[in-house]
Amino acid sequence: MTRQIYAIALIAALQGSAGVALAAAAAHGDSSPLLATASQFLMLHAAAGIGLAALRAGVVGPNKTLTFSTFTLQAGVTLFCADLALRAFGGGRLFPYAAPIGGSTTILAWLAIAVWAAARLACAGRGSQGPSSS
């Protein structure tokens, strides 16, 4: 599981650097609101990715649900922001419905993390560590 934690942190760091680069592009070049939105989403979710990697590192035992949801979150944000950036820079789209698919994936991943946390909270209230494989 350690490789997965490092992969989450790596993706988060790349998202953070892309967010800063897009913020610079928006500030010094193309002042498209699409770039500003993509930049904000990338930087916010980069911080969330680092936090989720730290959370995952502290969870005892395998935790497929949290790990999968975190990777799904990162994929959704990347897809959403890539489409926005491509529209701002090139005037085209990544592919039809890329931004809505990425945004919907991001929302669903956050909800999956919320369900995971609620289940862990309920199990903690009963004195259990929670489901070992979720």
C-alpha positions, 0 to 999 in steps of 0.5 A, spaced: 500 500 500 505 504 500 506 505 493 499 507 492 500 512 498 506 515 494 502 515 487 497 519 490 502 524 493 505 524 486 499 526 483 497 531 488 504 534 487 503 534 479 496 537 480 499 543 485 504 545 480 499 545 474 495 549 478 500 554 480 502 554 472 495 555 470 494 561 475 501 564 472 498 564 465 491 567 467 495 572 471 500 574 466 497 572 459 490 569 458 486 572 463 480 567 461 476 565 467 476 558 465 484 558 467 482 561 473 477 555 475 482 550 473 488 553 477 483 553 483 480 546 482 487 543 481 491 547 487 485 545 492 485 538 490 492 538 490 492 539 498 486 534 498 490 529 495 496 530 500 491 530 506 488 524 503 495 520 502 496 522 509 489 519 512 490 513 508 497 512 511 494 512 518 489 507 516 490 501 519 489 495 514 487 495 507 483 500 505 480 499 498 475 504 498 479 510 500 484 508 496 480 507 490 476 514 491 482 518 492 485 516 485 478 517 482 477 524 485 484 525 482 482 523 475 476 527 475 479 533 477 485 532 472 480 531 466 475 537 468 481 541 469 484 539 462 478 540 458 478 547 461 485 549 460 484 546 453 478 550 451 482 556 454 488 555 450 486 552 444 479 553 443 477 546 443 475 541 448 479 535 450 473 530 448 465 531 448 463 532 455 470 531 458 468 537 463 462 534 465 464 527 466 470 530 470 466 534 474 461 529 476 466 524 477 469 529 482 463 529 486 461 522 486 469 521 489 467 526 494 461 523 496 464 516 496 469 519 501 464 521 505 460 515 505 467 511 507 468 516 513 461 515 515 462 508 515 468 508 519 465 513 524 459 509 525 464 503 527 469 507 531 463 509 535 462 501 536 469 500 538 471 497 532 476 499 527 471 499 521 471 494 515 477 491 514 477 491 506 473 498 505 
